[in-house]
Amino acid sequence: MRVEIEPAEIDHALDHAYHHVVKEVAIPGFRKGKAPRAVLEQFVGRDALKKEALEELVPELCMQIVEEQKLEVVAQPQVELVQEDPVVFKATFSLRPEIELGDYRSIRIERMAVEVGDSEVDDFMQNVRERHGDWAPASRAAQFDDMVVIDVTQGEKGGETRSHEGQQVMLMKDSMLPLPGFSEHLVGLSAGEEKEFTLAYPADYRLKDLAGKEIEFKVKLNEVKEKHLPELDDDFVKSLGEGMDSVEALRQYAADGLKKVAEDRAAREHEGKVLAAVVESAAKLEYPPVFVEDEINRLMRDREMATRDRGGLRAYLAALKKTEEQLRDELRPRAMEQVKHDLVLGKVAEEEKITVEAAEVEADIETMMKSAGEGNERLQELFGTPQARQLLENRMYARKALQRLVDIALGKAAGGPEEQAETGKEAKDGDAA
């Protein structure tokens, strides 16, 4: 909306601002609150008084516009002063999103079948042995998967060097640490042997200051260690202390666990496909830009929390040679996708007449409290606030809506909310009979 303010309205607002400001300003020769308006304007400046007046008048006019135009706004308007005399301002109102779902009830997407093969179970069993293996000295040349103890001196060509003694390094093929090719240079060395070599950081290395730089290494290999794995027998399984007493029991435990992980992964992937299809089929999906900006702000706060132990967001951005604005631009597509998902799930919850009872919220909170264990005082304090409980309730709505869509896509849901209600009534009648 482009709004021109009538001079009479400005003058009335100036008078109101005068009565407010004059009580706060001490003007020589006058008692506080008694200086005439003309004197006050000379003392603080007409522009300052006008600014004070507009800070109160403009929000009032915006509210008047909302009421007169019957606008369904979802955020404070963004206001921009366009002209000083006469005063003209532009107000941008963020309106309630308009969403019209497509025929989401006709969407059918099969969930991928999950199978766990013997090879996956064998890998699990081998990893268990690896985790419980012991390192022992080896009287041979170093090989991949060995542990070596080295003294190393390194530095840029012609620059300062730094030395480290007694460093333990796993020789992993294609390892990127400390630089690509480092492990390969140590394979074949025996205890007491030395080697000098030069390696370069990749040209696209994430730390731009190091990208492409060459580092000279001088390495002395002191010791080679190899891992001795325990025998995979019943005694070893019992020693794990997991309540199992045989190799077969451990294999069954592995198969069940791997299948559960695979099923969870397949379920998440299926949910993503279903939700993407519903969003794609939406007939109308319009929302104000402020929704995306709010989601970007949330993602930025998450990034700040994630980098707190590494100096915070500022240090994180400095290491990446990026500005905050560049990071916001990178997060924008993800934020837009999340906004669409949230709006569609909200509309589905409305269409499917999904409800969340207070008892369900309480049960969810109790589950989180138990998971937190001792020291959950912070959670108790958090969920004692109406805002946190409302956020949790909103998430439960979204979870239920997504599950309804999954059931529909798998052909497990009834035809519609009315049919579901009727089906539920028939089931109750049958129970009563």
C-alpha positions in Angstrom: 0.0 0.0 0.0 1.2 3.5 -0.9 -0.1 6.0 1.7 -0.1 9.8 1.7 -0.7 11.3 5.1 -3.0 14.3 5.3 -1.3 17.5 6.7 -4.0 17.7 9.5 -3.1 14.1 10.6 0.6 15.1 10.7 -0.1 18.2 12.7 -2.3 16.2 15.2 0.5 13.6 15.5 3.1 16.4 16.0 1.0 17.9 18.8 0.7 14.5 20.5 4.5 13.9 20.1 5.1 17.4 21.6 3.1 16.5 24.7 5.1 13.4 25.1 8.6 14.8 24.4 8.3 18.0 26.4 7.9 16.0 29.6 11.2 14.2 28.9 13.4 17.2 27.8 14.9 19.8 30.1 14.9 23.2 28.3 16.8 26.1 30.0 14.4 28.8 31.3 11.3 26.5 31.4 10.1 24.0 33.9 10.1 20.4 32.5 6.9 19.9 30.5 6.0 23.7 30.3 8.0 24.8 27.2 5.8 25.9 24.2 5.8 23.6 21.1 7.7 26.2 19.0 10.4 26.4 21.6 10.6 22.6 21.8 10.9 22.4 18.0 13.8 24.8 18.0 15.5 22.9 20.9 15.2 19.3 19.6 14.6 20.1 15.9 11.4 19.8 13.9 12.7 16.7 12.1 13.3 14.9 15.4 9.8 15.8 16.6 8.4 14.7 13.2 10.2 11.4 13.5 8.7 10.9 17.0 5.2 11.7 15.6 5.5 9.3 12.6 6.8 6.4 14.8 3.4 6.5 16.5 1.2 7.6 13.6 2.4 5.2 10.9 1.6 2.0 12.9 -1.8 3.4 13.7 -2.5 4.0 10.0 -1.2 0.5 9.1 -3.7 -1.0 11.6 -6.4 1.1 10.1 -5.6 -0.2 6.7 -5.7 -3.8 7.9 -9.2 -3.3 9.5 -10.6 -1.3 6.5 -9.2 -3.7 3.8 -10.0 -6.8 6.0 -6.5 -8.1 5.5 -5.4 -11.3 7.1 -1.8 -10.4 8.0 0.7 -12.8 9.6 3.5 -10.3 10.5 4.3 -6.7 11.2 4.2 -4.6 7.9 7.5 -3.5 6.4 7.4 0.3 6.1 9.5 2.5 3.9 9.3 6.4 3.8 9.0 7.4 0.2 8.5 11.2 0.4 8.9 13.9 3.1 6.6 16.6 2.0 3.8 15.6 1.8 4.6 12.5 3.9 4.2 9.4 1.8 5.1 5.9 2.9 4.9 2.4 1.5 3.7 -0.4 3.7 4.1 -4.1 2.6 1.8 -6.5 4.4 2.5 -10.2 4.7 -0.8 -11.9 4.1 -1.9 -15.3 5.2 -0.7 -18.0 2.7 -3.2 -19.2 0.2 -3.0 -23.0 -0.3 -5.1 -25.2 -2.4 -4.1 -28.9 -2.4 -4.4 -31.0 -5.5 -5.8 -34.5 -5.6 -3.4 -35.7 -3.0 -5.6 -38.7 -2.1 -4.9 -40.2 -5.5 -1.2 -40.3 -4.9 0.3 -43.8 -4.6 3.9 -44.4 -3.9 5.2 -47.8 -2.9 7.8 -48.1 -0.1 11.0 -49.8 -1.0 11.3 -53.4 0.3 14.2 -53.9 2.8 16.4 -56.9 2.9 19.5 -57.6 5.0 22.0 -60.0 3.3 24.5 -62.3 4.9 27.3 -60.0 3.6 26.0 -57.1 5.7 25.8 -59.3 8.8 29.3 -60.5 8.1 30.5 -56.9 7.9 28.9 -56.1 11.2 30.5 -59.1 12.9 33.9 -58.1 11.5 33.4 -54.5 12.8 32.7 -55.9 16.3 36.0 -57.9 16.1 37.8 -54.8 14.9 36.5 -52.7 17.8 37.8 -55.3 20.3 41.1 -56.0 18.6 44.5 -55.3 20.2 47.4 -53.5 18.6 50.7 -55.4 18.8 54.2 -54.7 17.4 54.9 -56.1 13.9 58.5 -57.0 12.7 57.8 -56.1 9.0 57.3 -53.2 6.7 54.2 -51.0 7.1 51.0 -51.9 5.2 47.6 -50.3 4.9 45.4 -50.7 8.0 48.5 -50.8 10.2 49.2 -48.3 13.0 52.6 -46.6 12.8 54.4 -44.4 15.3 56.3 -41.6 13.6 58.4 -38.5 14.2 57.4 -35.9 11.5 58.7 -32.5 10.5 56.6 -30.5 8.1 56.3 -27.0 6.6 55.7 -25.0 3.4 58.6 -24.9 0.9 61.1 -22.3 2.2 59.0 -21.5 5.2 59.0 -22.4 8.9 58.7 -26.0 9.9 57.2 -27.7 13.0 58.0 -31.1 14.4 56.0 -33.7 16.3 57.4 -36.8 17.9 55.7 -40.1 18.7 52.6 -39.5 16.5 50.4 -42.5 16.0 48.9 -42.7 12.5 46.5 -45.2 10.9 47.6 -46.0 7.4 44.3 -45.8 5.5 44.1 -46.1 1.7 42.9 -42.9 0.1 42.9 -41.1 3.4 42.6 -37.3 3.2 44.5 -36.7 6.5 46.8 -35.0 7.0 47.0 -34.6 3.2 45.9 -37.0 0.4 48.8 -39.4 -0.3 50.4 -39.2 3.1 49.6 -42.9 4.1 50.7 -44.1 0.7 54.2 -42.7 1.2 54.6 -44.6 4.5 53.5 -48.0 3.2 56.6 -50.1 2.7 58.8 -48.4 5.3 60.2 -50.4 8.2 61.1 -49.3 11.8 64.1 -47.0 11.7 63.7 -45.9 8.1 63.2 -42.2 7.1 61.6 -40.6 4.1 61.2 -37.1 2.7 58.4 -36.1 0.3 56.2 -33.2 -0.8 52.4 -33.2 -1.0 50.0 -30.4 -2.1 46.6 -29.5 -0.9 43.8 -29.9 -3.5 43.1 -26.7 -5.5 39.5 -26.8 -4.3 40.4 -27.4 -0.6 37.7 -25.9 1.7 40.3 -23.7 3.5 41.2 -21.3 0.7 44.4 -20.1 2.4 45.8 -23.7 2.0 44.3 -24.6 -1.4 47.1 -25.6 -3.8 50.0 -25.1 -1.3 52.8 -27.6 -1.2 54.0 -29.0 2.1 57.3 -30.8 2.6 57.4 -33.7 5.0 60.4 -35.5 6.7 59.2 -38.7 8.4 61.0 -41.2 10.6 59.1 -44.4 11.2 59.7 -45.7 14.7 57.3 -48.6 15.0 54.8 -50.7 13.1 51.7 -52.1 14.8 49.2 -54.6 13.5 45.8 -55.4 14.9 45.1 -58.8 16.3 41.5 -59.7 16.2 39.7 -62.0 18.7 38.4 -65.3 17.5 34.7 -65.1 16.6 33.4 -67.8 19.0 30.9 -68.1 21.8 33.4 -67.1 24.5 34.0 -63.8 22.6 30.3 -63.1 22.3 29.8 -63.7 26.0 32.6 -61.3 26.8 30.7 -58.5 25.1 28.3 -58.3 28.0 25.2 -57.8 25.9 23.3 -60.9 27.3 24.1 -63.1 24.3 25.9 -66.4 24.6 26.5 -67.6 21.1 27.7 -66.5 17.7 24.3 -67.3 16.2 22.7 -65.0 18.8 25.0 -62.2 17.8 24.2 -62.7 14.1 20.5 -62.6 14.8 21.0 -59.4 16.9 23.0 -57.9 14.0 20.4 -58.9 11.4 17.5 -57.4 13.5 19.4 -54.2 14.1 20.5 -53.7 10.5 17.0 -54.3 9.3 15.6 -51.8 11.7 18.1 -49.2 10.6 17.4 -50.0 6.9 13.6 -49.8 7.5 13.9 -46.5 9.2 16.0 -45.1 6.4 13.5 -46.4 3.8 10.6 -44.9 5.8 12.3 -41.5 5.8 13.0 -41.6 2.1 9.4 -42.7 1.4 8.0 -39.8 3.5 10.2 -37.4 1.5 8.9 -38.7 -1.8 5.3 -38.6 -0.7 5.6 -35.1 0.7 7.4 -33.9 -2.5 4.6 -35.3 -4.6 1.9 -33.6 -2.6 3.7 -30.3 -2.8 4.2 -30.7 -6.5 0.5 -31.5 -7.0 -0.7 -28.4 -5.0 -3.0 -26.2 -7.2 -2.0 -23.1 -5.3 0.8 -22.4 -2.9 1.4 -18.7 -2.2 3.1 -17.3 0.8 4.9 -14.1 1.9 8.7 -13.8 1.6 8.9 -13.1 5.4 8.2 -16.9 5.9 11.4 -17.8 4.1 13.4 -15.1 5.9 12.1 -16.4 9.3 13.1 -20.0 8.3 16.6 -18.8 7.2 16.9 -17.0 10.6 16.1 -20.4 12.3 18.7 -22.2 10.2 21.3 -19.5 11.0 20.6 -20.0 14.7 21.0 -23.7 14.3 24.4 -23.1 12.5 25.4 -20.8 15.3 24.7 -23.5 17.9 26.5 -26.2 15.8 29.7 -24.0 15.6 29.7 -22.7 19.2 32.6 -25.0 20.2 34.6 -23.8 17.2 34.4 -20.1 17.9 30.8 -19.5 16.7 29.3 -18.5 13.4 31.7 -15.6 12.8 34.8 -17.9 13.0 33.0 -20.5 10.9 32.3 -18.0 8.2 35.8 -16.6 8.3 37.3 -20.1 7.8 35.1 -20.6 4.8 35.9 -17.1 3.4 32.1 -16.3 3.3 29.9 -13.5 4.4 26.7 -14.0 6.5 24.7 -12.8 3.4 26.4 -15.5 1.2 25.5 -18.2 3.8 21.9 -16.9 3.9 21.7 -17.1 0.1 23.0 -20.7 0.2 20.3 -21.6 2.8 17.5 -20.0 0.9 16.5 -23.0 -1.4 16.4 -25.2 1.7 14.4 -22.7 3.6 11.9 -22.3 0.7 11.5 -26.1 0.5 10.9 -26.3 4.3 8.3 -23.5 4.2 6.4 -25.3 1.4 6.5 -28.6 3.4 5.2 -26.9 6.6 2.4 -25.1 4.8 1.2 -28.2 2.9 1.3 -30.3 6.1 -0.7 -27.6 7.9 -3.3 -27.6 5.1 -3.4 -31.5 5.1 -4.0 -31.4 8.9 -6.9 -29.0 8.3 -8.4 -31.0 5.4 -8.1 -34.3 7.2 -9.4 -32.8 10.5 -6.4 -33.9 12.4 -6.4 -33.1 16.1 -3.8 -33.1 18.9 -5.1 -33.6 22.4 -3.5 -32.1 25.5 -2.8 -35.6 26.8 -0.7 -36.4 23.7 1.4 -33.3 24.3 1.9 -34.3 27.9 2.9 -37.9 26.9 5.4 -36.5 24.4 7.0 -34.3 27.0 7.1 -37.1 29.5 8.9 -39.3 26.9 11.5 -36.6 26.3 12.0 -36.1 30.0 12.7 -39.9 30.5 15.1 -39.9 27.5 17.0 -36.9 29.1 17.4 -38.8 32.3 19.0 -37.0 35.2 19.6 -33.3 34.9 16.4 -32.6 32.8 15.7 -29.4 34.8 16.4 -27.4 31.7 13.8 -29.3 29.7 11.2 -28.9 32.5 11.8 -25.2 32.5 11.6 -25.0 28.7 8.3 -27.0 28.4 6.8 -24.9 31.2 6.4 -22.1 28.7 3.3 -21.7 26.5 5.5 -21.0 23.4 7.5 -24.3 23.7 4.3 -26.3 24.3 2.7 -24.7 21.2 5.8 -25.5 19.2 5.6 -29.1 20.3 1.9 -29.3 19.5 2.6 -27.8 16.0 5.2 -30.5 15.4 2.8 -33.2 16.5 0.2 -31.9 14.0 2.9 -32.0 11.3 3.9 -35.6 12.2 0.3 -36.8 12.2 -0.4 -35.1 8.8 2.7 -36.6 7.3 1.7 -40.1 8.6 -1.7 -39.6 7.1 -0.2 -38.8 3.7 2.1 -41.9 4.0 -1.0 -44.1 4.8 -2.8 -42.6 1.8 0.2 -43.2 -0.5 0.4 -46.8 0.6 -3.4 -47.3 0.2 -3.9 -47.8 3.9 -6.2 -44.8 4.6 -9.9 -44.4 4.0 -11.3 -42.3 1.3 -11.6 -39.0 3.2 -12.2 -37.4 6.6 -16.0 -38.0 6.5 -15.5 -41.7 5.5 -12.9 -42.1 8.2 -15.2 -40.7 10.8 -18.0 -43.0 9.6 -15.6 -46.0 9.6 -14.6 -45.1 13.2 -18.3 -44.9 14.2 -19.1 -48.3 12.6 -16.2 -49.8 14.5 -17.4 -48.4 17.8 -21.0 -49.6 17.1 -19.6 -53.1 16.3 -17.6 -53.1 19.6 -20.8 -52.1 21.5 -22.8 -54.9 19.8 
